[in-house]
Amino acid sequence: MSRPRMFRVIAVWPAPAPESQYEKTDRARVIALARKWAKAGATATVEQDIGSWNWRHVRTYRPPTATPQAEPEPAPAAPPPPVEDVLNDESDMYERLMRQAPTSRDSRGRRPCRHVVNRRGIR
């Protein structure tokens, strides 16, 4: 039986506040809390549990920075050059198709297994 996937957020506040930590299986709730703490001024790091007390970094949220008051407006950019229609070029389409590795997919377009041994999928 496998255990549920855990996510945690660690927030480092500017001194003298202590470090905050929160763990939960709900990824959306952890990310929402990380964004909330980042808006409040902390640097929040979201991590995912990969087992054996090891954590994988998912994303870091930083506090918003103050924007300068007198910011010059950017000069209008020149229009981009016209793009040639490469979709009609059959050789380019076949070249892109041949670069992709063949993968088995089910009716929904998802891969049914990560690895296949003796025509049996290991899921």
N, CA, C and O atoms as CSV, one atom per row, in Angstrom:
chain,resi,resn,atom,element,x,y,z
A,1,MET,N,N,0.848,-1.182,0.000
A,1,MET,CA,C,0.000,0.000,0.000
A,1,MET,C,C,0.887,1.236,0.000
A,1,MET,O,O,1.818,1.341,0.798
A,2,SER,N,N,0.601,2.153,-0.879
A,2,SER,CA,C,1.422,3.357,-0.957
A,2,SER,C,C,0.824,4.449,-0.081
A,2,SER,O,O,-0.379,4.477,0.175
A,3,ARG,N,N,1.665,5.316,0.356
A,3,ARG,CA,C,1.197,6.412,1.196
A,3,ARG,C,C,0.843,7.611,0.326
A,3,ARG,O,O,1.343,7.727,-0.793
A,4,PRO,N,N,-0.008,8.502,0.821
A,4,PRO,CA,C,-0.400,9.651,-0.007
A,4,PRO,C,C,0.765,10.603,-0.225
A,4,PRO,O,O,1.664,10.708,0.610
A,5,ARG,N,N,0.739,11.287,-1.343
A,5,ARG,CA,C,1.783,12.249,-1.676
A,5,ARG,C,C,1.626,13.483,-0.805
A,5,ARG,O,O,0.538,14.051,-0.715
A,6,MET,N,N,2.705,13.895,-0.168
A,6,MET,CA,C,2.679,15.055,0.728
A,6,MET,C,C,3.348,16.244,0.051
A,6,MET,O,O,4.293,16.091,-0.722
A,7,PHE,N,N,2.839,17.417,0.357
A,7,PHE,CA,C,3.429,18.674,-0.087
A,7,PHE,C,C,3.663,19.525,1.147
A,7,PHE,O,O,2.917,19.437,2.123
A,8,ARG,N,N,4.700,20.347,1.100
A,8,ARG,CA,C,4.940,21.259,2.212
A,8,ARG,C,C,5.388,22.602,1.675
A,8,ARG,O,O,5.939,22.712,0.579
A,9,VAL,N,N,5.134,23.624,2.488
A,9,VAL,CA,C,5.594,24.967,2.164
A,9,VAL,C,C,6.432,25.432,3.354
A,9,VAL,O,O,6.038,25.278,4.510
A,10,ILE,N,N,7.589,26.000,3.045
A,10,ILE,CA,C,8.475,26.567,4.068
A,10,ILE,C,C,8.613,28.042,3.740
A,10,ILE,O,O,9.030,28.415,2.643
A,11,ALA,N,N,8.254,28.880,4.714
A,11,ALA,CA,C,8.320,30.327,4.510
A,11,ALA,C,C,9.407,30.913,5.386
A,11,ALA,O,O,9.462,30.650,6.587
A,12,VAL,N,N,10.268,31.707,4.777
A,12,VAL,CA,C,11.331,32.403,5.507
A,12,VAL,C,C,10.961,33.877,5.508
A,12,VAL,O,O,10.890,34.525,4.464
A,13,TRP,N,N,10.730,34.384,6.708
A,13,TRP,CA,C,10.315,35.773,6.872
A,13,TRP,C,C,11.533,36.651,7.118
A,13,TRP,O,O,12.570,36.157,7.559
A,14,PRO,N,N,11.424,37.939,6.841
A,14,PRO,CA,C,12.518,38.841,7.209
A,14,PRO,C,C,12.711,38.824,8.724
A,14,PRO,O,O,11.756,38.618,9.473
A,15,ALA,N,N,13.933,39.039,9.166
A,15,ALA,CA,C,14.244,39.001,10.602
A,15,ALA,C,C,13.351,39.975,11.343
A,15,ALA,O,O,13.033,41.021,10.777
A,16,PRO,N,N,12.942,39.721,12.509
A,16,PRO,CA,C,13.222,38.664,13.476
A,16,PRO,C,C,12.169,37.577,13.511
A,16,PRO,O,O,12.121,36.842,14.498
A,17,ALA,N,N,11.314,37.420,12.499
A,17,ALA,CA,C,10.247,36.419,12.519
A,17,ALA,C,C,10.821,35.018,12.326
A,17,ALA,O,O,11.805,34.850,11.606
A,18,PRO,N,N,10.219,34.009,12.961
A,18,PRO,CA,C,10.712,32.634,12.805
A,18,PRO,C,C,10.260,32.035,11.479
A,18,PRO,O,O,9.370,32.566,10.814
A,19,GLU,N,N,10.885,30.926,11.106
A,19,GLU,CA,C,10.534,30.218,9.881
A,19,GLU,C,C,9.203,29.487,10.088
A,19,GLU,O,O,8.961,28.932,11.159
A,20,SER,N,N,8.344,29.486,9.070
A,20,SER,CA,C,7.046,28.814,9.148
A,20,SER,C,C,7.046,27.619,8.213
A,20,SER,O,O,7.669,27.645,7.152
A,21,GLN,N,N,6.329,26.551,8.624
A,21,GLN,CA,C,6.267,25.345,7.803
A,21,GLN,C,C,4.861,24.763,7.897
A,21,GLN,O,O,4.240,24.807,8.959
A,22,TYR,N,N,4.350,24.211,6.775
A,22,TYR,CA,C,3.017,23.638,6.720
A,22,TYR,C,C,3.048,22.452,5.764
A,22,TYR,O,O,3.539,22.584,4.643
A,23,GLU,N,N,2.529,21.285,6.188
A,23,GLU,CA,C,2.496,20.084,5.355
A,23,GLU,C,C,1.057,19.631,5.185
A,23,GLU,O,O,0.259,19.680,6.121
A,24,LYS,N,N,0.735,19.187,3.969
A,24,LYS,CA,C,-0.616,18.713,3.679
A,24,LYS,C,C,-0.581,17.885,2.403
A,24,LYS,O,O,0.340,18.029,1.600
A,25,THR,N,N,-1.581,17.014,2.203
A,25,THR,CA,C,-1.662,16.243,0.960
A,25,THR,C,C,-2.344,17.040,-0.143
A,25,THR,O,O,-2.232,16.681,-1.315
A,26,ASP,N,N,-3.042,18.105,0.203
A,26,ASP,CA,C,-3.747,18.927,-0.787
A,26,ASP,C,C,-2.769,19.931,-1.396
A,26,ASP,O,O,-2.396,20.916,-0.759
A,27,ARG,N,N,-2.360,19.667,-2.640
A,27,ARG,CA,C,-1.366,20.506,-3.311
A,27,ARG,C,C,-1.885,21.926,-3.514
A,27,ARG,O,O,-1.142,22.888,-3.319
A,28,ALA,N,N,-3.149,22.067,-3.901
A,28,ALA,CA,C,-3.708,23.391,-4.167
A,28,ALA,C,C,-3.730,24.242,-2.901
A,28,ALA,O,O,-3.455,25.440,-2.957
A,29,ARG,N,N,-4.051,23.637,-1.770
A,29,ARG,CA,C,-4.088,24.388,-0.513
A,29,ARG,C,C,-2.684,24.846,-0.107
A,29,ARG,O,O,-2.514,25.955,0.399
A,30,VAL,N,N,-1.687,23.997,-0.328
A,30,VAL,CA,C,-0.307,24.360,0.011
A,30,VAL,C,C,0.175,25.510,-0.873
A,30,VAL,O,O,0.821,26.438,-0.386
A,31,ILE,N,N,-0.135,25.453,-2.165
A,31,ILE,CA,C,0.287,26.521,-3.074
A,31,ILE,C,C,-0.437,27.827,-2.751
A,31,ILE,O,O,0.160,28.901,-2.818
A,32,ALA,N,N,-1.724,27.737,-2.400
A,32,ALA,CA,C,-2.468,28.947,-2.027
A,32,ALA,C,C,-1.870,29.590,-0.779
A,32,ALA,O,O,-1.765,30.814,-0.696
A,33,LEU,N,N,-1.477,28.764,0.190
A,33,LEU,CA,C,-0.859,29.307,1.399
A,33,LEU,C,C,0.503,29.917,1.079
A,33,LEU,O,O,0.867,30.944,1.652
A,34,ALA,N,N,1.257,29.302,0.176
A,34,ALA,CA,C,2.559,29.851,-0.210
A,34,ALA,C,C,2.389,31.217,-0.869
A,34,ALA,O,O,3.160,32.136,-0.591
A,35,ARG,N,N,1.393,31.360,-1.734
A,35,ARG,CA,C,1.142,32.664,-2.369
A,35,ARG,C,C,0.718,33.705,-1.333
A,35,ARG,O,O,1.128,34.864,-1.404
A,36,LYS,N,N,-0.102,33.286,-0.377
A,36,LYS,CA,C,-0.568,34.208,0.672
A,36,LYS,C,C,0.607,34.695,1.512
A,36,LYS,O,O,0.716,35.887,1.802
A,37,TRP,N,N,1.496,33.762,1.906
A,37,TRP,CA,C,2.663,34.148,2.696
A,37,TRP,C,C,3.608,35.024,1.879
A,37,TRP,O,O,4.230,35.932,2.432
A,38,ALA,N,N,3.730,34.773,0.580
A,38,ALA,CA,C,4.601,35.597,-0.274
A,38,ALA,C,C,4.054,37.018,-0.375
A,38,ALA,O,O,4.825,37.977,-0.352
A,39,LYS,N,N,2.722,37.165,-0.489
A,39,LYS,CA,C,2.134,38.501,-0.521
A,39,LYS,C,C,2.354,39.240,0.791
A,39,LYS,O,O,2.440,40.468,0.811
A,40,ALA,N,N,2.445,38.486,1.891
A,40,ALA,CA,C,2.665,39.089,3.204
A,40,ALA,C,C,4.129,39.452,3.437
A,40,ALA,O,O,4.443,40.104,4.433
A,41,GLY,N,N,5.041,39.042,2.538
A,41,GLY,CA,C,6.435,39.452,2.653
A,41,GLY,C,C,7.425,38.342,2.892
A,41,GLY,O,O,8.599,38.627,3.129
A,42,ALA,N,N,7.005,37.064,2.841
A,42,ALA,CA,C,7.919,35.951,3.076
A,42,ALA,C,C,8.378,35.353,1.742
A,42,ALA,O,O,7.729,35.532,0.712
A,43,THR,N,N,9.495,34.650,1.782
A,43,THR,CA,C,9.932,33.850,0.645
A,43,THR,C,C,9.466,32.431,0.913
A,43,THR,O,O,9.976,31.772,1.819
A,44,ALA,N,N,8.490,31.947,0.127
A,44,ALA,CA,C,7.859,30.648,0.371
A,44,ALA,C,C,8.334,29.637,-0.662
A,44,ALA,O,O,8.318,29.909,-1.863
A,45,THR,N,N,8.757,28.467,-0.190
A,45,THR,CA,C,9.228,27.394,-1.049
A,45,THR,C,C,8.289,26.203,-0.916
A,45,THR,O,O,8.058,25.716,0.191
A,46,VAL,N,N,7.742,25.727,-2.042
A,46,VAL,CA,C,6.861,24.565,-2.055
A,46,VAL,C,C,7.699,23.352,-2.448
A,46,VAL,O,O,8.468,23.399,-3.407
A,47,GLU,N,N,7.535,22.244,-1.678
A,47,GLU,CA,C,8.282,21.017,-1.934
A,47,GLU,C,C,7.345,19.827,-1.922
A,47,GLU,O,O,6.292,19.861,-1.285
A,48,GLN,N,N,7.733,18.765,-2.634
A,48,GLN,CA,C,6.941,17.539,-2.719
A,48,GLN,C,C,7.741,16.399,-2.108
A,48,GLN,O,O,8.946,16.284,-2.334
A,49,ASP,N,N,7.064,15.555,-1.330
A,49,ASP,CA,C,7.711,14.416,-0.691
A,49,ASP,C,C,7.947,13.320,-1.730
A,49,ASP,O,O,7.012,12.890,-2.406
A,50,ILE,N,N,9.202,12.870,-1.858
A,50,ILE,CA,C,9.515,11.792,-2.798
A,50,ILE,C,C,9.881,10.509,-2.065
A,50,ILE,O,O,10.322,9.543,-2.686
A,51,GLY,N,N,9.701,10.494,-0.744
A,51,GLY,CA,C,9.957,9.300,0.049
A,51,GLY,C,C,11.291,9.347,0.756
A,51,GLY,O,O,12.196,10.083,0.363
A,52,SER,N,N,11.404,8.549,1.810
A,52,SER,CA,C,12.633,8.429,2.619
A,52,SER,C,C,13.112,9.776,3.140
A,52,SER,O,O,14.312,10.052,3.144
A,53,TRP,N,N,12.200,10.598,3.571
A,53,TRP,CA,C,12.493,11.919,4.130
A,53,TRP,C,C,13.250,12.809,3.154
A,53,TRP,O,O,14.048,13.649,3.569
A,54,ASN,N,N,13.007,12.631,1.871
A,54,ASN,CA,C,13.589,13.478,0.838
A,54,ASN,C,C,12.481,14.316,0.217
A,54,ASN,O,O,11.358,13.848,0.027
A,55,TRP,N,N,12.815,15.559,-0.094
A,55,TRP,CA,C,11.837,16.484,-0.658
A,55,TRP,C,C,12.364,17.028,-1.965
A,55,TRP,O,O,13.556,17.304,-2.098
A,56,ARG,N,N,11.451,17.185,-2.958
A,56,ARG,CA,C,11.805,17.732,-4.261
A,56,ARG,C,C,11.231,19.136,-4.369
A,56,ARG,O,O,10.054,19.359,-4.083
A,57,HIS,N,N,12.075,20.088,-4.787
A,57,HIS,CA,C,11.647,21.484,-4.920
A,57,HIS,C,C,10.647,21.599,-6.062
A,57,HIS,O,O,10.899,21.116,-7.166
A,58,VAL,N,N,9.496,22.249,-5.793
A,58,VAL,CA,C,8.477,22.440,-6.816
A,58,VAL,C,C,8.513,23.869,-7.330
A,58,VAL,O,O,8.621,24.091,-8.536
A,59,ARG,N,N,8.422,24.844,-6.429
A,59,ARG,CA,C,8.403,26.248,-6.835
A,59,ARG,C,C,8.728,27.141,-5.652
A,59,ARG,O,O,8.474,26.780,-4.503
A,60,THR,N,N,9.296,28.320,-5.940
A,60,THR,CA,C,9.588,29.320,-4.920
A,60,THR,C,C,8.795,30.577,-5.231
A,60,THR,O,O,8.823,31.085,-6.352
A,61,TYR,N,N,8.087,31.072,-4.223
A,61,TYR,CA,C,7.325,32.306,-4.358
A,61,TYR,C,C,8.048,33.390,-3.573
A,61,TYR,O,O,8.363,33.208,-2.397
A,62,ARG,N,N,8.308,34.516,-4.222
A,62,ARG,CA,C,9.026,35.622,-3.594
A,62,ARG,C,C,8.053,36.761,-3.309
A,62,ARG,O,O,7.028,36.882,-3.980
A,63,PRO,N,N,8.366,37.598,-2.320
A,63,PRO,CA,C,7.474,38.727,-2.023
A,63,PRO,C,C,7.499,39.732,-3.163
A,63,PRO,O,O,8.500,39.844,-3.871
A,64,PRO,N,N,6.402,40.465,-3.347
A,64,PRO,CA,C,6.371,41.456,-4.433
A,64,PRO,C,C,7.381,42.565,-4.164
A,64,PRO,O,O,7.612,42.960,-3.021
A,65,THR,N,N,7.970,43.053,-5.239
A,65,THR,CA,C,8.950,44.139,-5.105
A,65,THR,C,C,8.264,45.462,-5.399
A,65,THR,O,O,7.271,45.524,-6.124
A,66,ALA,N,N,8.814,46.509,-4.824
A,66,ALA,CA,C,8.259,47.842,-5.063
A,66,ALA,C,C,8.640,48.293,-6.465
A,66,ALA,O,O,9.796,48.171,-6.870
A,67,THR,N,N,7.665,48.818,-7.206
A,67,THR,CA,C,7.950,49.289,-8.558
A,67,THR,C,C,8.441,50.729,-8.492
A,67,THR,O,O,7.960,51.498,-7.659
A,68,PRO,N,N,9.382,51.115,-9.344
A,68,PRO,CA,C,9.861,52.495,-9.334
A,68,PRO,C,C,8.744,53.447,-9.770
A,68,PRO,O,O,7.910,53.103,-10.608
A,69,GLN,N,N,8.745,54.637,-9.191
A,69,GLN,CA,C,7.673,55.596,-9.442
A,69,GLN,C,C,7.766,56.199,-10.846
A,69,GLN,O,O,6.758,56.299,-11.545
A,70,ALA,N,N,8.952,56.595,-11.252
A,70,ALA,CA,C,9.121,57.238,-12.554
A,70,ALA,C,C,9.709,56.217,-13.527
A,70,ALA,O,O,10.926,56.087,-13.664
A,71,GLU,N,N,8.829,55.512,-14.182
A,71,GLU,CA,C,9.284,54.503,-15.134
A,71,GLU,C,C,9.010,55.011,-16.542
A,71,GLU,O,O,7.863,55.310,-16.874
A,72,PRO,N,N,10.042,55.114,-17.376
A,72,PRO,CA,C,9.816,55.621,-18.732
A,72,PRO,C,C,9.019,54.618,-19.562
A,72,PRO,O,O,9.135,53.406,-19.379
A,73,GLU,N,N,8.215,55.145,-20.469
A,73,GLU,CA,C,7.437,54.273,-21.337
A,73,GLU,C,C,8.345,53.697,-22.415
A,73,GLU,O,O,9.194,54.404,-22.958
A,74,PRO,N,N,8.170,52.429,-22.723
A,74,PRO,CA,C,9.017,51.841,-23.763
A,74,PRO,C,C,8.641,52.390,-25.132
A,74,PRO,O,O,7.484,52.721,-25.391
A,75,ALA,N,N,9.638,52.478,-25.995
A,75,ALA,CA,C,9.412,52.955,-27.356
A,75,ALA,C,C,8.603,51.913,-28.112
A,75,ALA,O,O,8.763,50.715,-27.877
A,76,PRO,N,N,7.741,52.349,-29.011
A,76,PRO,CA,C,6.953,51.360,-29.756
A,76,PRO,C,C,7.876,50.499,-30.609
A,76,PRO,O,O,8.776,51.003,-31.282
A,77,ALA,N,N,7.639,49.214,-30.568
A,77,ALA,CA,C,8.483,48.275,-31.301
A,77,ALA,C,C,8.071,48.230,-32.762
A,77,ALA,O,O,6.912,48.454,-33.114
A,78,ALA,N,N,9.047,47.935,-33.595
A,78,ALA,CA,C,8.778,47.807,-35.027
A,78,ALA,C,C,7.946,46.544,-35.242
A,78,ALA,O,O,8.094,45.577,-34.495
A,79,PRO,N,N,7.087,46.537,-36.235
A,79,PRO,CA,C,6.281,45.324,-36.468
A,79,PRO,C,C,7.194,44.158,-36.832
A,79,PRO,O,O,8.209,44.347,-37.502
A,80,PRO,N,N,6.836,42.961,-36.394
A,80,PRO,CA,C,7.693,41.815,-36.690
A,80,PRO,C,C,7.681,41.512,-38.185
A,80,PRO,O,O,6.700,41.792,-38.873
A,81,PRO,N,N,8.763,40.943,-38.676
A,81,PRO,CA,C,8.803,40.604,-40.104
A,81,PRO,C,C,7.781,39.518,-40.403
A,81,PRO,O,O,7.440,38.735,-39.517
A,82,PRO,N,N,7.288,39.457,-41.632
A,82,PRO,CA,C,6.283,38.432,-41.962
A,82,PRO,C,C,6.874,37.032,-41.825
A,82,PRO,O,O,8.021,36.780,-42.194
A,83,VAL,N,N,6.067,36.143,-41.290
A,83,VAL,CA,C,6.501,34.764,-41.069
A,83,VAL,C,C,6.072,33.928,-42.263
A,83,VAL,O,O,4.930,34.002,-42.718
A,84,GLU,N,N,7.007,33.133,-42.758
A,84,GLU,CA,C,6.695,32.273,-43.891
A,84,GLU,C,C,5.829,31.109,-43.410
A,84,GLU,O,O,5.977,30.638,-42.283
A,85,ASP,N,N,4.952,30.665,-44.252
A,85,ASP,CA,C,4.058,29.577,-43.899
A,85,ASP,C,C,4.822,28.264,-44.022
A,85,ASP,O,O,5.061,27.779,-45.128
A,86,VAL,N,N,5.206,27.685,-42.875
A,86,VAL,CA,C,5.969,26.442,-42.892
A,86,VAL,C,C,5.082,25.226,-42.740
A,86,VAL,O,O,5.569,24.100,-42.850
A,87,LEU,N,N,3.779,25.415,-42.486
A,87,LEU,CA,C,2.902,24.274,-42.335
A,87,LEU,C,C,2.633,23.566,-43.656
A,87,LEU,O,O,2.319,22.376,-43.663
A,88,ASN,N,N,2.752,24.281,-44.780
A,88,ASN,CA,C,2.508,23.665,-46.077
A,88,ASN,C,C,3.708,22.874,-46.579
A,88,ASN,O,O,3.595,22.112,-47.539
A,89,ASP,N,N,4.837,23.048,-45.944
A,89,ASP,CA,C,6.032,22.328,-46.362
A,89,ASP,C,C,5.976,20.914,-45.790
A,89,ASP,O,O,6.148,20.728,-44.585
A,90,GLU,N,N,5.735,19.899,-46.656
A,90,GLU,CA,C,5.558,18.538,-46.179
A,90,GLU,C,C,6.846,17.954,-45.614
A,90,GLU,O,O,6.797,17.160,-44.675
A,91,SER,N,N,7.975,18.323,-46.158
A,91,SER,CA,C,9.231,17.752,-45.674
A,91,SER,C,C,9.499,18.175,-44.239
A,91,SER,O,O,10.011,17.387,-43.443
A,92,ASP,N,N,9.153,19.432,-43.898
A,92,ASP,CA,C,9.342,19.887,-42.529
A,92,ASP,C,C,8.407,19.148,-41.580
A,92,ASP,O,O,8.801,18.825,-40.459
A,93,MET,N,N,7.171,18.874,-42.007
A,93,MET,CA,C,6.208,18.161,-41.175
A,93,MET,C,C,6.700,16.740,-40.900
A,93,MET,O,O,6.633,16.274,-39.762
A,94,TYR,N,N,7.192,16.050,-41.926
A,94,TYR,CA,C,7.691,14.696,-41.736
A,94,TYR,C,C,8.953,14.688,-40.871
A,94,TYR,O,O,9.160,13.767,-40.080
A,95,GLU,N,N,9.780,15.699,-41.020
A,95,GLU,CA,C,10.993,15.771,-40.205
A,95,GLU,C,C,10.631,15.926,-38.731
A,95,GLU,O,O,11.231,15.275,-37.875
A,96,ARG,N,N,9.651,16.785,-38.426
A,96,ARG,CA,C,9.222,16.946,-37.034
A,96,ARG,C,C,8.584,15.671,-36.499
A,96,ARG,O,O,8.764,15.326,-35.331
A,97,LEU,N,N,7.836,14.967,-37.355
A,97,LEU,CA,C,7.204,13.733,-36.935
A,97,LEU,C,C,8.245,12.662,-36.620
A,97,LEU,O,O,8.084,11.915,-35.655
A,98,MET,N,N,9.284,12.578,-37.401
A,98,MET,CA,C,10.293,11.547,-37.191
A,98,MET,C,C,11.177,11.831,-35.984
A,98,MET,O,O,11.819,10.917,-35.468
A,99,ARG,N,N,11.224,13.076,-35.525
A,99,ARG,CA,C,12.013,13.401,-34.333
A,99,ARG,C,C,11.358,12.890,-33.065
A,99,ARG,O,O,12.042,12.690,-32.061
A,100,GLN,N,N,10.037,12.671,-33.085
A,100,GLN,CA,C,9.332,12.232,-31.893
A,100,GLN,C,C,9.521,10.739,-31.695
A,100,GLN,O,O,9.438,9.959,-32.644
A,101,ALA,N,N,9.777,10.347,-30.450
A,101,ALA,CA,C,9.916,8.935,-30.146
A,101,ALA,C,C,8.532,8.286,-30.124
A,101,ALA,O,O,7.581,8.913,-29.658
A,102,PRO,N,N,8.389,7.049,-30.614
A,102,PRO,CA,C,7.080,6.394,-30.588
A,102,PRO,C,C,6.693,6.036,-29.148
A,102,PRO,O,O,7.504,5.495,-28.397
A,103,THR,N,N,5.469,6.339,-28.780
A,103,THR,CA,C,4.965,5.997,-27.445
A,103,THR,C,C,3.598,5.366,-27.602
A,103,THR,O,O,2.819,5.743,-28.477
A,104,SER,N,N,3.317,4.400,-26.743
A,104,SER,CA,C,1.994,3.783,-26.766
A,104,SER,C,C,1.040,4.652,-25.960
A,104,SER,O,O,1.396,5.159,-24.896
A,105,ARG,N,N,-0.168,4.821,-26.471
A,105,ARG,CA,C,-1.160,5.661,-25.804
A,105,ARG,C,C,-2.508,4.950,-25.800
A,105,ARG,O,O,-2.811,4.154,-26.689
A,106,ASP,N,N,-3.310,5.254,-24.780
A,106,ASP,CA,C,-4.644,4.671,-24.732
A,106,ASP,C,C,-5.620,5.560,-25.493
A,106,ASP,O,O,-5.200,6.504,-26.163
A,107,SER,N,N,-6.922,5.271,-25.399
A,107,SER,CA,C,-7.920,6.006,-26.172
A,107,SER,C,C,-8.040,7.461,-25.757
A,107,SER,O,O,-8.524,8.286,-26.533
A,108,ARG,N,N,-7.608,7.793,-24.541
A,108,ARG,CA,C,-7.672,9.179,-24.073
A,108,ARG,C,C,-6.416,9.966,-24.418
A,108,ARG,O,O,-6.347,11.158,-24.122
A,109,GLY,N,N,-5.422,9.335,-25.036
A,109,GLY,CA,C,-4.191,10.019,-25.391
A,109,GLY,C,C,-3.140,9.966,-24.301
A,109,GLY,O,O,-2.089,10.594,-24.424
A,110,ARG,N,N,-3.407,9.227,-23.239
A,110,ARG,CA,C,-2.444,9.117,-22.135
A,110,ARG,C,C,-1.594,7.875,-22.309
A,110,ARG,O,O,-2.008,6.908,-22.949
A,111,ARG,N,N,-0.417,7.908,-21.740
A,111,ARG,CA,C,0.438,6.734,-21.783
A,111,ARG,C,C,-0.076,5.724,-20.757
A,111,ARG,O,O,-0.259,6.081,-19.593
A,112,PRO,N,N,-0.313,4.470,-21.161
A,112,PRO,CA,C,-0.853,3.508,-20.211
A,112,PRO,C,C,0.171,3.007,-19.204
A,112,PRO,O,O,-0.210,2.547,-18.128
A,113,CYS,N,N,1.450,3.081,-19.519
A,113,CYS,CA,C,2.448,2.599,-18.576
A,113,CYS,C,C,3.749,3.357,-18.796
A,113,CYS,O,O,3.963,3.946,-19.856
A,114,ARG,N,N,4.613,3.339,-17.794
A,114,ARG,CA,C,5.893,4.031,-17.901
A,114,ARG,C,C,6.967,3.143,-18.514
A,114,ARG,O,O,7.872,3.638,-19.186
A,115,HIS,N,N,6.876,1.846,-18.288
A,115,HIS,CA,C,7.914,0.937,-18.747
A,115,HIS,C,C,7.253,-0.386,-19.100
A,115,HIS,O,O,6.301,-0.799,-18.437
A,116,VAL,N,N,7.737,-1.040,-20.117
A,116,VAL,CA,C,7.131,-2.301,-20.540
A,116,VAL,C,C,8.191,-3.388,-20.504
A,116,VAL,O,O,9.282,-3.227,-21.052
A,117,VAL,N,N,7.854,-4.515,-19.843
A,117,VAL,CA,C,8.727,-5.677,-19.779
A,117,VAL,C,C,7.905,-6.888,-20.183
A,117,VAL,O,O,6.844,-7.127,-19.606
A,118,ASN,N,N,8.364,-7.653,-21.154
A,118,ASN,CA,C,7.663,-8.842,-21.626
A,118,ASN,C,C,6.217,-8.570,-21.980
A,118,ASN,O,O,5.332,-9.350,-21.629
A,119,ARG,N,N,5.968,-7.462,-22.677
A,119,ARG,CA,C,4.644,-7.057,-23.128
A,119,ARG,C,C,3.662,-6.816,-21.990
A,119,ARG,O,O,2.452,-6.837,-22.213
A,120,ARG,N,N,4.158,-6.587,-20.765
A,120,ARG,CA,C,3.279,-6.263,-19.633
A,120,ARG,C,C,3.704,-4.912,-19.093
A,120,ARG,O,O,4.893,-4.678,-18.877
A,121,GLY,N,N,2.779,-4.047,-18.878
A,121,GLY,CA,C,3.093,-2.714,-18.379
A,121,GLY,C,C,3.307,-2.712,-16.880
A,121,GLY,O,O,2.569,-3.365,-16.142
A,122,ILE,N,N,4.305,-1.988,-16.430
A,122,ILE,CA,C,4.533,-1.780,-15.005
A,122,ILE,C,C,3.950,-0.421,-14.684
A,122,ILE,O,O,4.445,0.589,-15.185
A,123,ARG,N,N,2.939,-0.367,-13.884
A,123,ARG,CA,C,2.237,0.883,-13.633
A,123,ARG,C,C,2.552,1.426,-12.276
A,123,ARG,O,O,2.042,2.481,-11.899
